[in-house]
Structure formats: structure tokens, C-alpha cells
Amino acid sequence: MFSIFKEADNKEIESNLDAMLADCIAMFDLAMAALFGDRPASEVQDEIWGLDKQVNRRQRAVRRELLVRGAVRHAEFEQGLLLAYMSVAKDLERIGDYCKNIWDLANIGVQLGEQNGVEKMREEAATVREYLVAGRKAFAQQDQDAVHDLIPKLDAVAHGHDEIVFQLARSDAPASEAVPQALYYRFLKRIVSHLENVLTSVVMPLDRIDYYKPKDQKNG
């Protein structure tokens, strides 16, 4: 999708998008440390808020640069690429928001490290982090093969998180456990889904960004 844009040698935009995802991974780590009781929520507050503001600043910088290039270059600038990058920047910003939502749970006193099912929750956090790192690499390199490999896996993880939420909604667990755990898995699912959206920009045309079906793995 972005091959034409790369010919414009716009390193600033590429750098900002990559940095946004790097910041999101750092936020994810801090939020998980707080939620599982590895670090006090208050101790990481300034770090996570600072990263959140930095993600937002980078998003605005990407928007400004894209709009300037679109206005200056006119027909020479591929408008579809402008819209695609806008979409990617928004998805990255949303990943950061959900990481902050996870920290918010810890900040109101939720400690998943003290609840039943903590091992499973830690495993899911580790899995999502691995995919964030792999997704960052695939996006930065515009690696279509890696993206086609990652998207079905991310989709399966997201569906798995949905199923856990449904199970929690039907469980007899006390609300003090079921509610925060359901929110936790819901936030994880949304992080994974927004990462999927980012990666679709590598292999799908503009009108199908955020949409990917199994057949696209062969036709992408």
C-alpha cells in the first residue's frame, strides 16, 4: 500500500508512526506491571501519562505533515495514501488509549495478580506483547508475508478474548473478579484488533483497510 509513498522519502512520517507503536508497547508494559501488582499504579502514572501525551503529539505531527504534503504537492501526492496513513495513526492512538484504560483499572485498585486465573491472564498479556513487537517489525519493513502470517493469528486471539468475556458474563464468579477480568480481556481484544487494522494497510487497498478475510491471504 505504501510503496508509492516511500518514493517520496518521507522519513519523518514513517519515523513518527513507528515511534507511536514503540510508545504503545512501553505503555502496555507499564499498564501490565501496575495491573498485576508488579509496580504501584501511582509509581508509573507520570510515565504512562507522558507516553500517552507523546503518542497524541506524534499523531498530530503525522496529520500536519500529511496535510501539508497534500496541499503542496496536489496531484503529485497520492490522496489515498494520505487517508491510509491517517487511518493508521488513529489506530495507533487507540492502542495507546486502551493501554491507558488497563492502567486505569489498576489505578482504581484492581489487582489481577491476586485473583483466580492470573496465570492465564499473564499468558495472554505476554502473547499480545509478542504480537505488538512482531507487528511493529512487519509494519516498519512493510513485510507482506509477515503481515499475512500475523493477521489470522491476531484474529484468533481476538475471538478467544471475546469468548472469555462471554464466559465471565455467564460465570458465578463474584463481581469483584468477573467485572475487572472481563474489562481486561475486552481491552486486550481491542488492542489486538487495532493492531490488525494497522497491518491491513500493508496488504489491502484503501477501501478495504480494516477488512481482511482468509481468502486475502492468497490474493493480498
N, C-alpha and C positions, 0 to 999 in steps of 0.2 A: 504493500500500500504506500509506503513512504519512500520508495526508490527515487521518484522524481524530486521529492523534496530534498533528499540528501544531496542532489546535484547542486542545490543552492548553497550547500556548505554552511548550513545554519547550525553551527555547533552550540550556540547559546540555548536554543530551544531544546535540542537533544540533551544537553547537559542538565537543564532545569527539570526535565521530565524524569531523567534518571535519578537526580538528586531527590525529587519528590518521593519516589519509591524507596530510596535509601532511608529517607527520614521516616517514612511509614513503618519500615522494618524496625527502626530504632524505637519508635513509639510502641509498636507491638511488643517488643521485648520489655519495655518499662511497664506497660499495662499488665502483662502477664506476671511479672515479678511482684507487682502490687496485689493482684487478684489472688495469687496463690500464697501470699504471705511471706514471700522471699525478701521483700523490702516494704517498708511502710508506704502507704499511698501518699502521705504528706511529704515523704522524703524525695519522691520522684515527680512531685507536682510541677515544680518550676521547669524541669527538663521536658516533661511531656507537653506542657503548655507552650513552651518555647518552640518545640518542634512543630506543634500544631500551627502556630503563627507563621513559622518558616514555610511550611507546606502551602499555606494560603498565599504568602508573598510570592512564592515561586509560581503558583497558578496564575496570579495576576500578571506576573512578568511574562509568562508564556502568552497570555491573552494579548497583552500590549504589543509584543513583538510580532505576533501573527497579524494583528490588525494593521500595524504599521506596514508590514511587508505586503499585505493585501492591498492597502491603499496606494502604496508607492509603485508596486510592480503591475498592478491591474491584471491585464490579460496574460502577462507572463507568469503570474503566480497561479498555481492550481488551487482554485477555491475549495475543491473537495478536500484537499489536504489540510487546508485551514480548519474546516469543520471537523475533520478526523482528529487533529491534534487538540482542538477544543474539547472534544468528547473524551479523549484520553486524559487530559488534565483534570477534567471533572471527576472521572472515575478514581483517579489517584487521590484527589482531595477527599472523596468519600471514604476511601480506605482509611485515611488518617482520622476521619471523623469516627469511624467505628472502633478504631483503636482507642480513641479518647473515651468512647462510650464504655468500653471494657474497664478502663481506669476509673470511670465514674462509679461503677459497681463497687470497686474496692474502696473508693473514697467515701461511700455511704456505709461502709462497714462490712461488706460481703467478703468472706474469706473462704474461697473454694478449697483451699488446702486442708480445711478442717471438715469437709463434707464427704459423704459417701460418693464413690465414683470418681475420686480425684485422680486416680491413675489414668483412667480413660480420658479425662479432661486434659491432663498434661500431655498425653499422647497426641490428642487432636491438635493442641496448640503447637507441638513440635512439627506435626505434619504440615499445618498451614504455614508455619515459618519456612519450612523447606521449600514449599511451593512459591512463596513470595520471593525467596532468593533465586530460585530457578527461573521464575517468571521475569524477574529483573534482568537476568542474564540474557534470556531469549529475546526480550523486547529490545534491549540495548544493541544486540547483534542482529536484530531483525531476522532471527533464525526460524524460518517457516517450518522446518522439520521438527524442531523442538516445540514450537507452538502447537502443531498438530498432535504431538505426543502429550502435551500438558493439558490441553483443554478438556478432553474426555475424562481425564483423571480428576481435574478440578470439579467437573460437573458431577462426578460420582461422589466426591467428598461433600459437595453442597447438598445433594439429595440425602446423603447419610445424616447430615446435620438436621435437615428437615424432619427426618424420621425420628431422631432422638427427641426433638421438640414435641412431636405428636405423642410419643411415648410418655414424656414427662407430663403432658396435659392430661393424660389418662391415668397417671400413677396415683398411688395413695401416699406418696412422699409428702412430708409437711411443706407448706408453702414457703417456709424459710429456706428450703433446699430446692424445691421444684421451680420456683419462680426465677431466682438468680441463675440457676443452671440453664433453664430454657432461654433466658436472655443471652447468656454466654454463647450457647450454640447458635442462636439466631445471629448474633453479631459476627461470629466466625463465618457463618454461611454467607453473610453479606460481603465480608472481606474477600472471600473466595470468589463470589460472583462478580464483584467489581474487577478483580484481577483477571477473570475470564474476559470481561468486556475489553480491558486494555489489550489483551493478547489477540482478540479477534481483529483488531486494527492492523495486525501484521499480515493476516491471510485473507481477509474479507474485503470486498468493495465497500465504499462508503455507506451505501444504503442498507448494508447487512452487518455493519458493525454492531456488536452486542448480540448478534444472532448467529448461531453455529449449530449445525446438525451433523450427525455421524457421517453422512454422505460427503460433507465438506472436507473430511479428512482425506478423501481420494481426489476430490475435484478442486481443492483450495489452491 
